[in-house]
């Protein structure tokens, strides 16, 4: 096998390949994409939170910059290696303004608490202003703190809170925000249509809900929740529901793992980044044990779940990306973006045993995918299809089935040539394979 450096440490599902898109991070946690990054090489493409208080921005040209630094007002005292999870975790991008919402711990009178801040930037390259949206929620510095923040299809801000890892019964206490999913207006006020206004609580009975993602097909929120030593789970969050903790981790769950896997971020494939057969599949990062080096039978992989009808269970689970290296890397943040599935490796790789590991962001993409270049979008890529002889040779050679077939079943087989005989008003769509299944 060709020496691919960091990429060779990951075993992939057949038909896919992996590449490093950005590196040099220190404990990269989560990823959030700019909804419309445009074509300017110097414009922001996505943001990455680093656990100890920085936000990095990755540009369209692959360069990495610092969007914000010094966001923590304390020195974390549960530093890795160990079990500490304290710091800067969740983030999301407000689609209209490009503002970032960030979830983190802070210290007040010597006590750790959780907060959400909204940051602003004219260029998207560097934070110029921040304002507090939510604060004052008690926490500890070891684990189960504030986690994901996300914006729903209703324009509201949803915040995942762990139970604080002190008294699990707070997850059932309607006067305590820990162990809950909160629903807020973007300015931090409480929507009048919450289950029990003026309470911000949207759902309760959660232990350590790290990840959050939204599904287009039903406009619902899905989360990952970590169990005590078993029953890590996936759940769809519905208004006013109780998810059982600390009595049970299976209440109102879609799927659970009997043994600890430590699910973190999750995302649905719903915008054509993979072939159509993967549409609406749920991809989940399973982190595994903290700072564990080498391969692991538990976690250190990304799995693909096929949800059952009406979210009644999971009909299949497949290992999609598996860590097979010797370092401490483990998938943590995960999101779909241009050209594929992106993920962070939190602990990163030990390039030099005398120095701290270096974290990276990877992209997994289907082999033979059309490059996202202006040239590809500016012309009909199938202009020779009516002859069924060959596809374009200039700039396109090797990317498409040599037959250039134009009469295949577009919806069923995902052929990119479905509209080619007309050669009018054609735009590149998110289906990349001809009916032979070869690119």
N, C-alpha and C positions, 0 to 999 in steps of 0.2 A: 504493500500500500504506500502511496505517496505520502511523504512527511508533510502534514498540513498544520503542524504546530498545535495550537490550542484546539483546533477543530477536531483533531484525531482523538481527543479525549471523550468525544460524544458519539454514541452509537445511535443511528437514525432508522426510522421506519423506512421500508423500501420505497424508492421513488423520490426521496428527498435528499437535500444536501444542506450543509451548514457553513456559515462564514462569520468571522468576527467583523462587526460593523463599527465598533468603537471600543477603546480600552483605556487603561490608566485610571480606573475608578477605585475608590476606597469604600468597601462595603456597599456596593450599589444595591438598592432595595427594590424600588418600583419604577415603572416606566409609564409615561403618559404622552400620547401623540398629539400634535397640533392637528385639529380637524382638517384644515386646508393649508398645507405647507407651501403650496405654490411651486414655482420653478426656479426662484432666485437661489443660487448656490449658497449664499450667505444667510438665508432665512432659517429659523428654527424648524427642525423636523420633529424632535421629541425631547422630553426632559427626563432626568433620572434623579431620584433622591438618594443621597448617601447618608447612612445611618447617623453619623455624628455631625450633622448639621449643615451639609452643603446640598445645593441643587445644581446639577450640571445640565447644560444644553448641548444637544448634538444637532449640527446644522445639516442642510441638504447635501453639502459637499463632504460630509463625514468628519469635519473638524469638531472638536470638543471644547466648550468654553464653560466658564463658571457663571451661572445665573444668579446665585445667592450663596452667601457663606456666613458663618457665625450665627446660625439661626437658633442654636441652643444657648441658653444662659447658664449652663452648668457643665461640669466636666463629668461625663458618664463614668460611673464607678463599677460597672459590670461589663467591662470591656471583654471582647472576644480574645482568645478562646474562653469558652464558658457558656453560660446560659442567658447572658444579658441580651435583651432586645430593645433597650431603651434608646430613644432618640427620635429622629425624623423618619417617618414611614410613608404614609399615604400621600398621593397627589392626584389631581385631575386638572384638566384644562377647561375653562369656561368657554364654550364654543363661539359665543358672540363677541366677547372682548379679548379673548386670549389670556385673561388673568389666570393665575394658578391658585388653587386651593391646596394647602399643605397641612398635614396632621403631624403633631409632634408633642413631645413632653417639654415642660419648662419647670423652673423652680420658683416657688414663692414662699418666703420666710422659712427656707430650708426644707420645704415639703414639695415633692414632685407632683405635678398636675398636668392635665392634658388640655390641648387647645387646637383650634383650627384657625389659620390665618389666610387671608386673601392677599396675594401679591400682584403688583401691577408693573408693567414695563411697556414703553412706547414701541420699542423695537422687538421685544421678546427675547433679547439677548442678555439683559441684565436687570435685576429687580431695582425699581426706583422708589417703590412705596409698598408698605404692608399695613394691613389693618386686621384687627382681631375680630373673628366672626363668632367664636365660641371659646370659652375658657373656664377655669375653675373646677374642672372635674378631677377628683382625687385619683391618684395612680401610685404605682411603685416603680422602681427602676429595673426590675428584673424581667418582667414579661406581662402579657395580657393587657397592654396599654391601648390607647387609641390606635386604630389601624387604617383601613381604607377609607377614602372619601371619593364619592362619585356623584355625577349629576344625572338625574333620571330624565326620562322622556317628558316629564311634566315640568322640567326646568328647576326642580327642587334639589337641594343638596342633601345627600345621604351620608351618614357618618357611622362607621363600625366601631363599637367600643367593646373591649374585653372586660372581664369581670374584676380585673385588678389583682388577681391571684392572692387575695387575702381571705375574704369571706365569699364563697361562691353564691351564697344566698342573695347577694345584691342583685343577681341577674333576674330575680323575681320581684324585687322591690320597685314599685312604681314611682317612688320618690328618689330613686338613685339612677343615674344615667349609665352606670357600668353594666356590661352584659347585655347591651341593647343595640338596636339600629335606630339612629335618630333621623328625623326628617325636618329640614329647615329651609326657610327661604335663603337665597344667596347672601342676604345681609345679616343673617343670624336670627331673625325673628321666626316665630312659629307659625306655620300655615294654619289657617282657620279650619281646613278640612282634614287635619290630623285625626287619628282615632280618638284621642281624648284631649283636645285643646283646653288650656294652653300648654299641655305637655308636649315636648319635642319627640317623645318616644313613639316610634313607628312599629317596632316589634321587640320582644324580650325573650329571655331564656337562652342566651348565648354565652359561650365560654371564652373563646379567643378567635373571633371572626376576622381573620387576616385579610382575605380577598373579597372583591366585589366586582361584578360585571353585569351588564345589561343585555338582554336578549331582544332583538328586533322583532321576532315573530310574535311575541306576546307582550312586549314592553315591560317585562318583569325583571326584578333584581334577583341575582343569584349570588350566594356567598359561600366561602369555605370557612369551616369552624373546626378548631383543633380540640380533640377530646383529652381527658386526663392521662390515659395510657392506652386508650382504645377508642373505637367509635369516632375517629375523625370523620367529618361529614361534609356533604354538599346539601344546601337547602335553597329553595325559592322563598323569598321574603314577601309575605303578604301582610297588608295592613292589619294591625291589631293581633296578630298571631303570637302564641307562646310556643317557643321551641324547646322547652322542657328542662334545660339545665338549671339547677344541679341534679334534678331527679333522673333525667335521662338525656342522652345525646342523640337519640333516634326519633324523638318526637317531631313530627312534621318535616322529616328529612327525606330527600330524594334518594340519597345513596350514602353509605358509610363504609369505612374500612375497619375490619375487626381489630387489626393491629396498627400501631402508630405509623403514620406516613408523613405527618406534618404538612397538610396542604396549605399553600400560600396563595399566589395569584391564580386567576382563572379567566378564560375568555372564550367566547363563541366565534367560530369561523363563519362570518356572515356577510363579508364584503368582497368575496371572490379572490382572496389571496392564495387559496389552494384550489385545485380542481373541484368541480361541482359536487362530486361524490362526498366531499367533506363538509358540505354546507350544513350549518347549524350543529355541528359536532362541538362538544365542550372540551377544551384543553385545560388541564389543571397541572400546576407545578407542585410536585411533592418534594418538599425540602429535605426530609429525613432528619437525622440527628445533627445537632449543632456542631460545626467544625470537625465533622468526621472526615478522615482522610481516606482516599481510595474508594473502591466500589462498596456498595451497600445493598443488602437485600430489602431494606426499607427506605423508601424515598430516593433522593438524588436522581430524579427523573421527571419527565413530563408525560402524562397519560392522556389518552383520547377517550372520552366517554360519549356513548350514544344514548341519549335520554329516551326513556320509554314514552309511549303516548300519554299526553296530559301530565307529563312529569312523574309518572308512576314507576319509579325505579329506573335503573340503568340496564339496558339490554346487552351492552358490551363495553369492555374496558381493555384498551390496548396500550402497551408501552410505546410511546412515540419518540422520545429522546431519552437516552439513558447515559449517565456519566460512567465511563469506564477507565478514567485516568487514575493517578495516584495522589492527586492533590486534595484540598479541602473544598473545591468548587461544588456548588449545589444550586439548582434553579430556584429563583425566588420571585422576582418580578416577571410579568409576562403580559404581552399585549400584541394584537395583530396590527400591522402597519404596512406601508408600501412594500409589496413583493413577498410578504410572508409573515411568519410568527417570530417575534423578538422576545428574548428573555435575558435576565441578568443572572450572574453566577455568584452573587453575594461575596463569599470568601475568596473567590478568584483562584489564581494559580500561583504557585511558589516559583517564580522565575529565579529568585536568589534566596536560598535558605536563611541568609543573614538579614533579609529585609521582609517587610510586610507583603502579603500576597497582593496581586494586582487583579482587580475585577474587570470584567468585560461585559459587553452586550453582544449577543449573537443573533443572527437571523437564520431561521430554517425556511427553505423555499423548495418548491417542487422543481425537479429537474426539467429543463427545457422551457422554463417560463420566459415570456416575452420581456425583455428589458424595458423598464419604465423610462424611455427617452422621448424627447419631443419628436424626433424623426418617426418613431413608431406610431405615435398618435396623429401625426400630421398627414399620413397617407393611407390609402387602402392597402392593407398588408396582403391582400389576397387577389391582386389584380389579374393574376394568370389562372385563377381557378377555373374559368369556363373550359379551358383546354384539358383540365385534369392531368396536365403533364408535370408541372413543377411550380414551386412557389418562387417568390421573388429571390433573386440571387444577390442583389446589391443590399448589403447591410443585414439581410434577413437569412442568408444561407445557413442551413443547419438548425434553424429554430422551428421549422414546421415540417409536418409530414410531406415527403417528397411528392406524393400524389396530388396534393393541393385539392383534395376532393371537396366539392361544394354542395353535395346533395345529402349529406349525412343528417341524422336526426339531431337537431341542435339542442333541444331541451334535454334529451335523454343521454346523449353522448358528449355534449359539450364541445362540438366542433366550432372552431373560430371562423369557419368559412360559410356560415349559414346565409349571409346576405350578399356574398360576393358576386353571383351572376348579375345582379342589378348594378353593382359598383357605384351606387349613388347613396348619399347621405349615410355612409357607413362610419361607425366609430368603433374603436377597439373596445371589446367587452372583456369581462373577467372569466372567459373560458378559453383554455389554451391548447386543447388537445384534439387532434383529428380522430376519426373513428377507429383507427388502428391502435389507439392507445399509446402511440409513440410520438415524440416531439421532434 
